[in-house]
């Protein structure tokens, strides 16, 4: 099984309260490079995730967590 195929089954998550923009840009780049199934980020960073150059060809899904 290739790395990309395996990554397609994994959700990539970054929920650290002290994460900064650069951490999220690295997460987005990794998600795109390895074709992860999804990413999980705080709602305040969703606007960064939808920058066209960061979106891969896969479906982009945004889930809203209700707490």
N, C-alpha and C positions, 0 to 999 in steps of 0.2 A: 504494500500500500504506500502511495506517495505521501509526502508531507501535505500537499494541497488537498488530497482526497481525505486524509485524516482530519485536517483542519476544518473541513466542511461539516464536521460533526460537533465542533467545539464552539462554545460561546466565549468571546474574549471580553473580559470585564476589567474596568478601572473605576473603583468607587472610593478610593482613598480621599479623605477630606482635605489632605494637604497637596493633592495633585494640582499641577499647573498646566497652562495651555500646551507647552511643549510635550508634556507627558501624553496628552490626548492626541497631538499630531503624530507622535510615534505610534500610539495605539492604532490610529486610523491607517497609517502606512503599513503596519504589520497585518492588519485585517485585510487590506487590499492585496498585499504581496502574497499572503498565504491562503486567501479566500476563506477566512473563517466564516462560520455559519451566521454569526451575529456579533454585535458588540453591545455591551451593557455599560451605560454611562449615566451620570447624573443629568437630570432635565436641563440644568443651566448650561450644559455643553452641547446640547443638540444642535444649536445653530452652527457650531463649528463642524459637526459631523455631516452636514448637508452641503458643504462647500463642493461644487461640482468636480473639481480636480481630485477630491479625496474619495469620491464614490466609485466603487468598483462596478463591474458589469452585472453583478448579482443583484437580487432584489434587496431593497432597503426597507426594513421594517422598524417602526418606532413603537415601542410599547410604553404605556404609561402605567407606572406602579401606583396603586392606590394604597395608602397607608392609613 
